[in-house]
Amino acid sequence: MDFGLIAIAFGDVAWIAIAFVLGLLSRTVGLPPLVGFLVAGFLLNLQGIAGGDMLRKLSDLGITLLLFIVGLKLNLRMFARPQVWAVTGLHMTIIVPLFATAIYVVAALGAPFLSGLDFARSLLIAFALSFSSTVFVVKALEDRGQTAALHGRIAIGILIVQDLAAVVFLAVSAGQWPTYWALLVLLVFPLRPLLTLVLQRVGHGELMVLYGFLLALGGAQLFELVGLKGDLGALVLGVLIANHAKADEMAKTMLGFKDFFLLAFFLSVGLSGRLTLETLLIGAAITPFVLFKSALFFGLLTAFRLQARTSLLATLNLSNFSEFGLIVAAIGVAHGWIDTNWLIVVAVALALSCVISSGLNVAGDRIYTRYRGVWKRLPRSNLVVDDRPLDIGAATIAVIGMGRVGSAAYDTMRELHEESVVGVDSDLATVERERTRGRKVLLGDPGDADFWDRVQATHTLELVMLALPNLAANLAVIDQLKAASFGGRVAATARFQDEIEPLEEAGASTVFNVYAEAGSGFAAHVAGLMPAISPTRTDDSRTST
C-alpha cells in the first residue's frame, strides 16, 4: 500500500470538498459551478497552499478527456468556414499588436510592476492574452446544451484553431520541431475502420468507458512520443470515430469523468503561484482587455455574414482569457523572458474573465432580446446558408430537438396529424440525417427570439414539444416562447424527477419524464400490437365438462 499516495490524495480531497461547497454556492446564485471552483483555488492560494501532484495529474487528464469528447462531436467541415479560420487569423493578427502596444505604452509611462518591459516581452504577454479558454467555453456550452448550435460550433472551431497556434508556439519556444517520426501519426487514419469496429462491439457498459479512456490517453501518448502535443492526439482520435452511430453515446458516457477531472484544472488555476495584492490588482486591471477582444470578435463575425444573434452569442462564449495563456506565460517564465509574477497576473485575469463570461453567457439571450432593435440595424441580407431565418410554414406542431426521443415523438405525431408536424434542430448533421429518413426537419436555433416572433406572426403553431438534451436548453426555449407571447401549449421532456417542477413553473403545460414513463409507453406500444387478452381464467373455467 502506497501511504504517500494516500496522503497526497487526502490533501486533494480536502480541496475538492471546499470546491464542492463554493461550486454549490455559485450554482445557488445562478452562476456555473466552475466559477466557485476558480474562487476555491484562489482562496486556497491565499492560505499558502500549493497544488499537489495528484491535482496536476487529474487536471491533465481532464483536459485530455475534454478534447477527446470535443473530437467526438466535431464536424471537420466547420474548419472550412471563413467564419472560423479567417476570423481567428484576423483576430490574432489585430489583437496581439494592439494589446502589446497598450502594455508597452503603460510600461513606458513608468507604471509600477510594468516598468522596464520592452516591446518583445509585451508581445509575449499580449499573445498569452489573445486566447480564449477551450475548457471554460466547451464546459459552458455543454451545461446549456448549445454545443451543436451554430454559435457553439463556430466558437469551438475558433478555439481549436487558436489551440493549434498555441501548439506551434510551444514547438518554437522549445527550440525544436516535431521529429520525423511525427509523420507516423498519419497511420492512425487508415485504422479508422478497426477503431469503429471495436466501438461497435464494446457494448454499452464498462467496456465502452474503458475504450474511451484507451483512445483518449492512447492518442495523447502517441502524439507525445513523436514530439506533438498530447491533447491534440486525443482530439484526433475523437474525430476519427465521430461519425459512428455510437460516438454520441460514448461522449455522454465519458462526460461525468471529464467533469470530475476538470475540477482539478479549475482549482489549479488559482493555485498556479503566490498571489499578492500587486498581482491581484494588475490582473484585475488587465481583465477589461477582454472587452476589446469581444468587440473585435463580434465585428469580424458579423462582417463574415452571420446573424447578429449568432455573432453575439459566439462572442460572449469567447469573452475570456485562456488556460493556454497560462502555458504561454509559464514558458516565458521558464526562459526568463518575463517575470514570474506575470504567471499569477494571467491566472487572475483568466479567473476574473471567466466569472464575467459566466454572467454574460447566462444572460446572452436576454441581452439580445432586450436590445433587439440595436442588433436589427446590422446587415441581415446575404447571410450564410445555415444562419438564415427559417420558416415553419403552416405547421401546427413543432418538435424541438430531433434526437432519439424527438424523432420518435415526431413519427407518432406525424401519423396522427400528417403534414402539420415539423421538426427543428440546431445540429446540421442531425438535420441532414433526419431528412434522409424522410422527416421534415428544419435547421435552426430554438433559442432564437427572432424565430419565435416569426412563428407568432403566422398564428398557426398550436403545440410545441421540447425534446432537448438538458433542463437548461428546455428552459431557454420556454423563456423565448413567453417573451414572444406564445398562446399555444408547451410539452417538455425531463430526464430526472427534480426537473419537472422547474419546467412546470416556467410555463410547460405538461412534462413527460423520459425514464419514469418509459414503461407506460412500452406497455402502450405492445398493447397496440397484440390482440385482446382474455381475462384470467377462474377455477370453474378449468373444470372439464
Secondary structure as UniProt FT lines:
FT   HELIX           3..28
FT   TURN            29..30
FT   HELIX           33..46
FT   TURN            47..48
FT   HELIX           53..72
FT   HELIX           76..80
FT   HELIX           82..108
FT   TURN            109..110
FT   TURN            112..116
FT   HELIX           119..129
FT   HELIX           134..144
FT   HELIX           150..173
FT   TURN            174..175
FT   HELIX           180..191
FT   HELIX           192..201
FT   TURN            203..204
FT   HELIX           206..225
FT   TURN            226..227
FT   HELIX           230..240
FT   TURN            241..243
FT   TURN            245..246
FT   HELIX           247..270
FT   HELIX           277..286
FT   TURN            287..288
FT   HELIX           289..303
FT   TURN            304..305
FT   HELIX           308..317
FT   HELIX           323..334
FT   TURN            335..336
FT   HELIX           341..362
FT   HELIX           364..370
FT   HELIX           372..375
FT   TURN            376..377
FT   HELIX           385..387
FT   TURN            393..394
FT   STRAND          397..400
FT   HELIX           404..417
FT   HELIX           418..420
FT   STRAND          421..425
FT   HELIX           428..436
FT   TURN            437..438
FT   STRAND          441..443
FT   TURN            446..447
FT   HELIX           449..458
FT   STRAND          463..466
FT   HELIX           471..483
FT   TURN            484..485
FT   STRAND          489..494
FT   HELIX           497..499
FT   HELIX           500..506
FT   STRAND          510..513
FT   TURN            514..517
FT   HELIX           518..529
FT   HELIX           540..542
//
